[in-house]
Amino acid sequence: MKKILAIATILFCSVVQAKPSFDEYVQSLKAEAIEKGFSQELIDMAFENVQFHQRSVKADKNQPEFKLTLDRYLSTRLPDWKVKQAIQKYQDNKVLLEQIADKYGVQARFIVALWGNESNFGKIMGNFPVISALTTMAYEGRREDMFKKQLFAALQILQEGHIEKDQFVGSWAGAMGQSQFMPTSFLSYAQDGDGDGKKNIWQNKADVFASIANYLKLEGWDNSQTWGRQVQIPSGFDLQLAGLETDKMKPLHEWQKLGVRRYDGSDLPTRNIPASLIVPDDENGRIYLVYNNFHTLMHWNRSTYFGSAVGILADQIKAGL
């Protein structure tokens, strides 16, 4: 037995010792960055004063576990003051927003709704240095490959000169700017909205709005449609018909035949467009028929709560203008 315990102790110590220190890990990242073609000067600048942020690890491990309902979520996401502010932000930026809306084919109210939901109109972007946050999460190890990919994308952003390093901040997980793009999303979707040669989603509203619109456009937004509407279903309705799977989409007239009605009890629109029925909580909670644009919002964030909040805020902006 003592021999077995001794072997187990040796194996355990070997496993513990196998993980490099944070500083050693940073050196390995620097070497990998050199292999990927980044200059030594850029790497030295980017990793200068890089730190391990225990707060990032804690935030990642302590995601909320309590039961959330859509109504509770909406009460925190869309209080009256925020709706009023969204309407005011639209009016304050109307000329710029509508120019970008026309260029990209995305209704301006959805740009504002995403802006508000992601960063409270640029007020809450996070204050974690992006390089340190991503290095921390890669070192932590549970999703190392994903965060290393984001880290090297962040180096490319610095290399292209879109933001100075001292302003290169984001959330604990590396989501950045007023649109809260991860670095790879920035490289795929960020836009230079005012033609100054930079894609500054931290400080430049033209870049922020154009980047949000470009994301939606490239992910399939249809400017001729809205996102969806709240509905009611008849007693005994088969909830197996609900869901965002493509094979569960039906034209509005088919949902009408199945007894689905507008929330006020009137008939559904006669437009022949496909829709999905979603039941974010259960049959006693809110129920929606959602269109292709909602599916596009789900590319942005896979939460039906988030997508619903964006759509509802966009509707409230329209009603308040």
Buried (B, 14 or more C-beta within 10 A) or exposed (E): EEEEEEEEEEEEEEEEEEEEEBEEBBEEBBEBBEEEEBEEEBBEBBBEEBBBBEEBBEBBEEEEEEEEBBEEBBEEBBEEEBBEBBBEBBEEBEEBBBBBBEBBEBBBBBBBBBBBBBBBBBEEBBEBBBBBBBBBBBBBEEBEEBBBBBBBBBBBBBBEEBBEBEEBBBBBBBBBBBBBBBBBBBBEBBBBBBEEEBBBBBBBBBBBBBBBBBBBBEBEBBBEBBBBBBBEBEEEBEEEBBBBEEEBBBBBBBBBEBEBBBEEEEEBBEEEBBBBBBBBBEEEEBBBBBBBBBBBBBBBBEEBBBBBBBBBBBBBBBEBE
